[in-house]
Amino acid sequence: MIVFDRLWEVMKQKNISQYKLINEYDISPSILTRLKRNESVSTNTIERLCIILECNIVDIMELKKE
């Protein structure tokens, strides 16, 4: 299972709120909901988040064995 727990930590460190992602970077609220639920999102979304947060993929997601 891929989890996005690290995403929320990086957002906090970079001082980027969910509100800011939605209103300044056009990330849809439904995508944020999917991320909160650790549901699948597109690689395009992952790429956009990495660009916005100026980080690498491993900084925002990880694979946890079930």
BATI-807100 format. One record per atom (N, C-alpha, C): atom name; residue in three letters; x negated, y, z. Coordinates in nm, 4 decimals. Example, Ala and Ser with C-alpha at 12.3 -4.5 7.8 and 13.67 -1.06 7.14 Angstrom:
BEGIN
N;ALA;-1.3190;-0.5690;0.7800 $
CA;ALA;-1.2300;-0.4500;0.7800 $
C;ALA;-1.3200;-0.3300;0.7800 $
N;SER;-1.2850;-0.2250;0.7080 $
CA;SER;-1.3670;-0.1060;0.7140 $
C;SER;-1.2900;0.0030;0.7870 $
end
This chain:
BEGIN
N;MET;-0.0841;-0.1178;0.0000 $
CA;MET;0.0000;0.0000;0.0000 $
C;MET;-0.0888;0.1244;0.0000 $
N;ILE;-0.0565;0.2157;-0.0857 $
CA;ILE;-0.1287;0.3428;-0.0892 $
C;ILE;-0.0568;0.4397;0.0040 $
N;VAL;-0.1335;0.5036;0.0915 $
CA;VAL;-0.0765;0.5999;0.1854 $
C;VAL;-0.1418;0.7361;0.1658 $
N;PHE;-0.0648;0.8379;0.1963 $
CA;PHE;-0.1096;0.9749;0.1740 $
C;PHE;-0.1310;1.0516;0.3042 $
N;ASP;-0.1607;0.9817;0.4115 $
CA;ASP;-0.1832;1.0461;0.5416 $
C;ASP;-0.2941;1.1509;0.5343 $
N;ARG;-0.3948;1.1224;0.4586 $
CA;ARG;-0.5078;1.2151;0.4471 $
C;ARG;-0.4682;1.3450;0.3788 $
N;LEU;-0.3709;1.3384;0.2912 $
CA;LEU;-0.3241;1.4584;0.2203 $
C;LEU;-0.2830;1.5668;0.3189 $
N;TRP;-0.2041;1.5298;0.4179 $
CA;TRP;-0.1514;1.6269;0.5138 $
C;TRP;-0.2639;1.6873;0.5980 $
N;GLU;-0.3646;1.6079;0.6253 $
CA;GLU;-0.4806;1.6588;0.7002 $
C;GLU;-0.5576;1.7611;0.6163 $
N;VAL;-0.5794;1.7286;0.4894 $
CA;VAL;-0.6523;1.8198;0.4000 $
C;VAL;-0.5724;1.9490;0.3805 $
N;MET;-0.4428;1.9364;0.3650 $
CA;MET;-0.3595;2.0560;0.3506 $
C;MET;-0.3732;2.1460;0.4730 $
N;LYS;-0.3723;2.0866;0.5889 $
CA;LYS;-0.3869;2.1645;0.7123 $
C;LYS;-0.5236;2.2326;0.7179 $
N;GLN;-0.6280;2.1594;0.6830 $
CA;GLN;-0.7639;2.2156;0.6833 $
C;GLN;-0.7768;2.3309;0.5841 $
N;LYS;-0.7111;2.3186;0.4704 $
CA;LYS;-0.7208;2.4205;0.3654 $
C;LYS;-0.6159;2.5307;0.3817 $
N;ASN;-0.5332;2.5160;0.4846 $
CA;ASN;-0.4282;2.6136;0.5130 $
C;ASN;-0.3309;2.6287;0.3953 $
N;ILE;-0.2910;2.5154;0.3400 $
CA;ILE;-0.1939;2.5143;0.2303 $
C;ILE;-0.0713;2.4374;0.2785 $
N;SER;0.0374;2.5071;0.2893 $
CA;SER;0.1614;2.4482;0.3392 $
C;SER;0.2419;2.3836;0.2268 $
N;GLN;0.3408;2.3071;0.2664 $
CA;GLN;0.4324;2.2503;0.1680 $
C;GLN;0.5064;2.3628;0.0951 $
N;TYR;0.5427;2.4645;0.1680 $
CA;TYR;0.6086;2.5806;0.1089 $
C;TYR;0.5223;2.6409;-0.0017 $
N;LYS;0.3952;2.6535;0.0261 $
CA;LYS;0.3021;2.7106;-0.0724 $
C;LYS;0.2896;2.6194;-0.1943 $
N;LEU;0.2831;2.4891;-0.1726 $
CA;LEU;0.2758;2.3958;-0.2854 $
C;LEU;0.3986;2.4107;-0.3756 $
N;ILE;0.5132;2.4252;-0.3131 $
CA;ILE;0.6375;2.4367;-0.3903 $
C;ILE;0.6462;2.5710;-0.4628 $
N;ASN;0.6220;2.6780;-0.3915 $
CA;ASN;0.6477;2.8117;-0.4467 $
C;ASN;0.5325;2.8725;-0.5254 $
N;GLU;0.4116;2.8379;-0.4928 $
CA;GLU;0.2984;2.8963;-0.5652 $
C;GLU;0.2370;2.8022;-0.6683 $
N;TYR;0.2517;2.6725;-0.6458 $
CA;TYR;0.1872;2.5755;-0.7356 $
C;TYR;0.2865;2.4875;-0.8112 $
N;ASP;0.4145;2.5147;-0.7941 $
CA;ASP;0.5206;2.4422;-0.8664 $
C;ASP;0.5180;2.2907;-0.8469 $
N;ILE;0.4852;2.2480;-0.7277 $
CA;ILE;0.4996;2.1063;-0.6926 $
C;ILE;0.6437;2.0902;-0.6451 $
N;SER;0.7147;1.9967;-0.7019 $
CA;SER;0.8569;1.9853;-0.6682 $
C;SER;0.8768;1.9274;-0.5276 $
N;PRO;0.9831;1.9683;-0.4618 $
CA;PRO;1.0138;1.9132;-0.3293 $
C;PRO;1.0315;1.7610;-0.3331 $
N;SER;1.0833;1.7097;-0.4423 $
CA;SER;1.1020;1.5642;-0.4525 $
C;SER;0.9683;1.4905;-0.4548 $
N;ILE;0.8673;1.5513;-0.5143 $
CA;ILE;0.7339;1.4895;-0.5128 $
C;ILE;0.6791;1.4882;-0.3708 $
N;LEU;0.6976;1.5963;-0.2982 $
CA;LEU;0.6516;1.5995;-0.1591 $
C;LEU;0.7237;1.4945;-0.0753 $
N;THR;0.8497;1.4758;-0.1011 $
CA;THR;0.9257;1.3716;-0.0304 $
C;THR;0.8688;1.2344;-0.0615 $
N;ARG;0.8377;1.2105;-0.1879 $
CA;ARG;0.7788;1.0813;-0.2270 $
C;ARG;0.6449;1.0594;-0.1574 $
N;LEU;0.5662;1.1650;-0.1486 $
CA;LEU;0.4364;1.1554;-0.0818 $
C;LEU;0.4531;1.1269;0.0679 $
N;LYS;0.5498;1.1913;0.1303 $
CA;LYS;0.5768;1.1683;0.2731 $
C;LYS;0.6175;1.0239;0.2991 $
N;ARG;0.6880;0.9666;0.2045 $
CA;ARG;0.7362;0.8287;0.2186 $
C;ARG;0.6355;0.7258;0.1663 $
N;ASN;0.5199;0.7741;0.1221 $
CA;ASN;0.4165;0.6877;0.0638 $
C;ASN;0.4692;0.6091;-0.0555 $
N;GLU;0.5512;0.6752;-0.1343 $
CA;GLU;0.6034;0.6146;-0.2560 $
C;GLU;0.5123;0.6513;-0.3728 $
N;SER;0.5342;0.5869;-0.4838 $
CA;SER;0.4463;0.6101;-0.5977 $
C;SER;0.4674;0.7488;-0.6584 $
N;VAL;0.3581;0.8069;-0.7017 $
CA;VAL;0.3585;0.9343;-0.7738 $
C;VAL;0.2638;0.9189;-0.8924 $
N;SER;0.2780;1.0051;-0.9884 $
CA;SER;0.1972;0.9937;-1.1097 $
C;SER;0.0520;1.0343;-1.0845 $
N;THR;-0.0343;0.9869;-1.1700 $
CA;THR;-0.1748;1.0283;-1.1610 $
C;THR;-0.1877;1.1771;-1.1915 $
N;ASN;-0.0967;1.2296;-1.2714 $
CA;ASN;-0.0962;1.3733;-1.2989 $
C;ASN;-0.0732;1.4518;-1.1693 $
N;THR;0.0171;1.4047;-1.0870 $
CA;THR;0.0437;1.4695;-0.9579 $
C;THR;-0.0787;1.4633;-0.8683 $
N;ILE;-0.1422;1.3484;-0.8630 $
CA;ILE;-0.2630;1.3321;-0.7820 $
C;ILE;-0.3714;1.4276;-0.8305 $
N;GLU;-0.3872;1.4353;-0.9606 $
CA;GLU;-0.4867;1.5254;-1.0183 $
C;GLU;-0.4566;1.6708;-0.9813 $
N;ARG;-0.3312;1.7117;-0.9952 $
CA;ARG;-0.2933;1.8495;-0.9612 $
C;ARG;-0.3210;1.8811;-0.8155 $
N;LEU;-0.2882;1.7882;-0.7272 $
CA;LEU;-0.3135;1.8094;-0.5846 $
C;LEU;-0.4627;1.8227;-0.5560 $
N;CYS;-0.5419;1.7404;-0.6201 $
CA;CYS;-0.6875;1.7480;-0.6014 $
C;CYS;-0.7431;1.8820;-0.6502 $
N;ILE;-0.6908;1.9308;-0.7600 $
CA;ILE;-0.7347;2.0609;-0.8121 $
C;ILE;-0.6925;2.1728;-0.7167 $
N;ILE;-0.5687;2.1687;-0.6729 $
CA;ILE;-0.5177;2.2713;-0.5810 $
C;ILE;-0.5974;2.2721;-0.4514 $
N;LEU;-0.6220;2.1537;-0.3973 $
CA;LEU;-0.6890;2.1420;-0.2679 $
C;LEU;-0.8416;2.1382;-0.2788 $
N;GLU;-0.8898;2.1387;-0.4019 $
CA;GLU;-1.0345;2.1328;-0.4266 $
C;GLU;-1.0984;2.0172;-0.3507 $
N;CYS;-1.0468;1.8983;-0.3811 $
CA;CYS;-1.0958;1.7784;-0.3126 $
C;CYS;-1.0978;1.6609;-0.4102 $
N;ASN;-1.1420;1.5476;-0.3612 $
CA;ASN;-1.1452;1.4249;-0.4398 $
C;ASN;-1.0252;1.3373;-0.4043 $
N;ILE;-0.9982;1.2424;-0.4889 $
CA;ILE;-0.8848;1.1525;-0.4686 $
C;ILE;-0.8924;1.0832;-0.3331 $
N;VAL;-1.0081;1.0368;-0.2957 $
CA;VAL;-1.0219;0.9647;-0.1681 $
C;VAL;-0.9961;1.0545;-0.0477 $
N;ASP;-0.9968;1.1840;-0.0686 $
CA;ASP;-0.9683;1.2777;0.0404 $
C;ASP;-0.8200;1.2868;0.0723 $
N;ILE;-0.7343;1.2454;-0.0201 $
CA;ILE;-0.5918;1.2611;0.0015 $
C;ILE;-0.5135;1.1307;0.0045 $
N;MET;-0.5753;1.0213;-0.0352 $
CA;MET;-0.5029;0.8935;-0.0349 $
C;MET;-0.5972;0.7786;-0.0042 $
N;GLU;-0.5382;0.6709;0.0461 $
CA;GLU;-0.6179;0.5521;0.0734 $
C;GLU;-0.5336;0.4278;0.0577 $
N;LEU;-0.5995;0.3178;0.0341 $
CA;LEU;-0.5334;0.1890;0.0197 $
C;LEU;-0.5392;0.1175;0.1536 $
N;LYS;-0.4226;0.0812;0.2049 $
CA;LYS;-0.4148;0.0032;0.3289 $
C;LYS;-0.3588;-0.1332;0.2943 $
N;LYS;-0.4277;-0.2339;0.3401 $
CA;LYS;-0.3788;-0.3711;0.3161 $
C;LYS;-0.2618;-0.3983;0.4078 $
N;GLU;-0.1601;-0.4564;0.3498 $
CA;GLU;-0.0378;-0.4823;0.4282 $
C;GLU;-0.0531;-0.6037;0.5144 $
end
